[in-house]
Amino acid sequence: MAAPSSRPLPVPDDLTRPYWQAAWEGRLELPRCAACGRWRFPPTPTCDDCGSPAFTWAPVSGRGIVYSFGIVHENFIKGFDPPYVVAQIELAEQPGLYLMANIVDCPPRRVTIGMPVTVTFEQVSDTVRLPQFRPAV
């Protein structure tokens, strides 16, 4: 049993529930347009590229690069101990496919733009595992 989290936790809705269920099971899954094949994240009711409402959830590799990042030095959000890194990860599956997450298992000063990363899952409650990223080995 995980210790209660003091962090804000996600509240899944009909569009995001499959994402959080996959994360709980240790998989990174994203919606993929059934019409044009483009990945889309965050989940939206229709594809930004072709407008189709049809999509399926499918696994992605969890590999990517740090596209941009910031180091948080002040305690603005309860449950996060500074310093920590918030990064925009560009996933390997498609140019322009981004996911925001923390970089873990790496001193903040060592994070760089273009750094290869891979997904890991941090259990923060009895029902939530958050996708985070660590340097790829």
ZISUL-V246098 format. One record per pair of residues at least 4 apart in sequence whose C-alpha atoms are under 8 Angstrom apart, sorted by the first residue. I is the first residue (numbers start at 1). J is the second residue. If there is no record, write none. Layout:
BEGIN
I/J + I/J
END
This chain:
BEGIN
1/125 + 1/126 + 2/123 + 2/124 + 2/125 + 2/126 + 3/124 + 3/125 + 3/126 + 4/124 + 4/125 + 4/126 + 5/9 + 5/79 + 5/124 + 5/125 + 6/78 + 6/79 + 7/77 + 7/78 + 7/79 + 7/80 + 8/78 + 8/79 + 9/128 + 10/128 + 12/16 + 12/17 + 12/20 + 13/17 + 15/43 + 15/44 + 15/45 + 16/20 + 16/43 + 17/21 + 18/22 + 18/29 + 18/57 + 19/23 + 19/28 + 19/29 + 19/30 + 20/24 + 20/128 + 20/129 + 21/25 + 22/26 + 22/27 + 22/28 + 22/29 + 23/27 + 23/28 + 23/29 + 23/121 + 23/128 + 23/129 + 23/130 + 23/131 + 24/127 + 24/128 + 24/129 + 24/130 + 26/120 + 26/121 + 26/129 + 27/59 + 28/59 + 28/60 + 28/61 + 28/62 + 28/119 + 28/131 + 29/57 + 29/58 + 29/59 + 29/60 + 30/39 + 30/40 + 30/41 + 30/43 + 30/57 + 30/58 + 30/59 + 30/60 + 31/39 + 31/40 + 31/41 + 31/43 + 31/55 + 31/56 + 31/57 + 31/58 + 32/37 + 32/38 + 32/39 + 32/40 + 32/55 + 32/56 + 32/57 + 32/58 + 33/37 + 33/38 + 33/39 + 33/40 + 33/47 + 33/52 + 33/53 + 33/54 + 33/55 + 33/56 + 34/52 + 34/54 + 34/55 + 34/56 + 35/50 + 35/52 + 35/54 + 35/55 + 36/49 + 36/50 + 38/47 + 38/49 + 38/94 + 39/94 + 39/97 + 40/44 + 40/47 + 40/48 + 40/97 + 41/97 + 41/98 + 41/99 + 42/99 + 45/53 + 46/51 + 46/52 + 46/53 + 46/54 + 47/51 + 47/52 + 47/53 + 60/93 + 61/92 + 61/93 + 62/91 + 62/92 + 62/118 + 62/119 + 63/91 + 63/92 + 63/116 + 63/117 + 63/118 + 63/119 + 63/136 + 64/89 + 64/90 + 64/91 + 64/92 + 64/116 + 64/117 + 64/118 + 65/89 + 65/90 + 65/91 + 65/92 + 65/113 + 65/114 + 65/115 + 65/116 + 65/117 + 66/87 + 66/88 + 66/89 + 66/90 + 66/112 + 66/113 + 66/114 + 66/115 + 66/116 + 66/117 + 67/87 + 67/88 + 67/89 + 67/90 + 67/113 + 67/114 + 68/87 + 68/88 + 68/89 + 68/113 + 69/85 + 69/86 + 69/87 + 69/88 + 69/113 + 70/85 + 70/86 + 70/87 + 71/83 + 71/84 + 71/85 + 71/86 + 71/108 + 72/82 + 72/83 + 72/84 + 72/85 + 72/86 + 73/82 + 73/83 + 73/84 + 74/82 + 74/83 + 75/80 + 75/81 + 75/82 + 80/84 + 83/108 + 84/102 + 84/103 + 84/108 + 85/102 + 85/103 + 85/104 + 85/108 + 86/100 + 86/101 + 86/102 + 86/103 + 87/100 + 87/101 + 87/102 + 87/103 + 88/98 + 88/99 + 88/100 + 88/101 + 89/98 + 89/99 + 89/100 + 89/101 + 90/95 + 90/96 + 90/97 + 90/98 + 90/99 + 91/95 + 91/96 + 91/97 + 91/98 + 91/99 + 93/97 + 101/131 + 101/132 + 101/133 + 102/132 + 102/133 + 103/108 + 103/111 + 103/132 + 103/133 + 103/134 + 103/135 + 104/132 + 104/133 + 104/134 + 104/135 + 105/134 + 105/135 + 106/110 + 106/111 + 106/134 + 106/135 + 107/111 + 111/115 + 115/135 + 116/135 + 116/136 + 117/133 + 117/134 + 117/135 + 117/136 + 118/133 + 118/134 + 118/135 + 118/136 + 119/131 + 119/132 + 119/133 + 119/134 + 120/131 + 120/132 + 120/133 + 120/134 + 121/129 + 121/130 + 121/131 + 121/132 + 122/129 + 122/130 + 122/131 + 122/132 + 123/128 + 123/129 + 123/130 + 124/128 + 124/129 + 124/130 + 125/129
END
